[in-house]
């Protein structure tokens, strides 16, 4: 009978706490990577810092492959909603990170990263925000082809009226942002000849 060697467990760094853990193939080599989001318990101006670690399997060992200390918002960046981190998932070999927060006006971020050119690069950003009886807006940015679509619905509950505005444009970046160094919500985009500004 052949003995199957068990994969060694990953040792959580000291003082770190696991927030989320998933497995899936991110580099299309047919072997799953392990992705862990840690709370580092390091204090910042807005709660504790989070880090995302991506581990690759080497025989029975998990080895740290990539990490980022900016792609996950800190524990209090969700405003009155508290912790903004919603979770991570893998969709079509891409790593997807979701955040949520706000007060009366809520916001939701979805960022998609793909492993290419030896790095995890941002290829998609979706922002939804708004409040009932005020407005709802959706911003979708495909960084791979530069296509941006934006829709805003303004709602007046007293007069039972609503109006919708839509905008589209192309903005290709010379270099796609790296997951390590990209911070959700702190990247500004303004539409030409417009006061519409989005932070993604």
N, C-alpha and C positions, 0 to 999 in steps of 0.2 A: 504494500500500500504506500502510495506516494504521500509524503508529508507536505502539506501546503503551508508555506511560511506566512504568518500573519503580518499584515502591514503594521509598521510601528506607529504608535500614536504620536500626534503632534503635541509637543510640550507648549502650553500656553505661556507666553512671556510673563515674567514676574509682575505682579500688580495689575495685569491685564484681565479683562473679563470678556467672555465671548457673548456677542450680541446676536450674531447670525452666522450660519455655516451651511454651505451648499457644495455640491460637486457637479462638475460638468466639463465637457470638452471645449476649451476656449481657443486652442490653436490648431484645431482640425487634424490632430495626429491620431485620433481614435482612442486616446487615453484621457481619462477625466482628470482635471485639476481640482484642487480643493480651495475654496475661497472662504476666508473667515474675516468677519468684521469684529474688531475688538474695541472695547472701551478701555482707554489707557489709564484712566483715573488721573491723568495729568490735567491740572486746572488751567483753564484759559479765562478770558474775559466773559465768555458765554458758556460756562459749564466745562465739561471734560472733553478732551480731545479724543477723536476716534481714528482708527487706522484700519486699512483693508490690506490683508496679506493674501497673496496667491501662492499656493504650494504646488510643486510638480513632483510626480512620483519617480523615484530612482530606485528600481528593484522594489524593496519593501519599505524604503524610507521616503518620507515626505521632506522635500527640500524647499526652502523659501526661494521663490522665483522672482516675484515682483511685489512691491508694496506702495501704498500711498497714504500720506497723512493729511491730504486735503480734500479728497473726493467724497468723504463722509462728513456732514456738518457736525458741529459740536453739540453736546447734549442739551443746551438751552437755546439753540438758534431757531427753535420753532415758535418763539414768542409765547403767548399765553397758552398755546396748544401743547407746550412742553417739548419733549424730545421729538425732533423732526424726522428721525430715521424710521422709515417704513419697512425697508427690506431690500434684499438683492435677489436677482433671478438670472437665469441664463436662457437667452432666446436666440436661436439661429447662430450659435457660437459666440454671441455677444454677451457681455456682462451688463446687466441693467440695474441701475440704482435708483430707488424711489425715496423722496422726502415729502413731508407735508407739514404745514404750519399756518400761522396767522392768528388773527383775533376775530373780529366780525368779518373782515375780508380774509378769506382763506387762500392759500396757494399750495400748489402741488408741482414738484419737479420730477421729471424722468430723464435720466441721462444714460445713453448707450455707448459702451466702449467696445472697440474691436481690436484684437491683436493683429497688428500689421506693422511692417517696417521695424520689427524688433521691439515694439512698444505697444502699450494699450492706449489707443487714441480715441478721442471723443468723435463719434460719427453722427450722433443724434441728440437733440435736446428738445423736450416738450415742457411747456409751462402752462398751467391752468390757474387762473386766479379770479377772484371776484366775491360778491356778496349778494344775497337776494334783495330784490327791489333797488338795485344799484347797477351793477354791470357784471358780466362774465366775459373773460377773454381767454383765447387759446392761441398759443404761439408754438409753431412747430418748425424746427430748423434741422434740415438734413445737411450736415456739414460735408458729407461725401460729395454731393453734387451742388451744394451751395443754395439749394432751394429753401425759401422761407415762406411760410404762409401764416397769416394772422387774421383772427376774427374776433370782433368785439360786439357783444350784444348789450345795449343799454336798456335797462328795465325801469319803467315808471309805474309802480303798483297803484298809486293813487288814481292816475288817469288811465290805467290799464293799457298802457302803450309800450311798445318796444321798438328799437331800431337796431339794425345790424350794419356794421361796416367791415369790409374785407380788404386786406392788402396782400400783395405777393411781391417778392423780389428775389434776386439772386445775389448772394454774397459768398464768394469762394475765398477761403483762407489759404495763404501760401503754405502754412504748416498747420496740421490739425493739432489741437491741444492734447498734451499728454495727461493721462489720468493722474500721475504724480505731479502735482502743481496746479491742477484745475480745481477751482473752488466753486461749487454750485451757488448760483444767485449773485455772483459778484462780477459777471461779465455783461457789459452794456451794449445794446444795439438800438440805434435810433433810425427810424425810417426816413428816407429823404423827403424834404418838403412837408414834414409832418412833425407834430409834437409827440408822436407815439414813441415811447422808449420802453424797451423790455430788458429786464435783467434775467439772464439764464444761467 
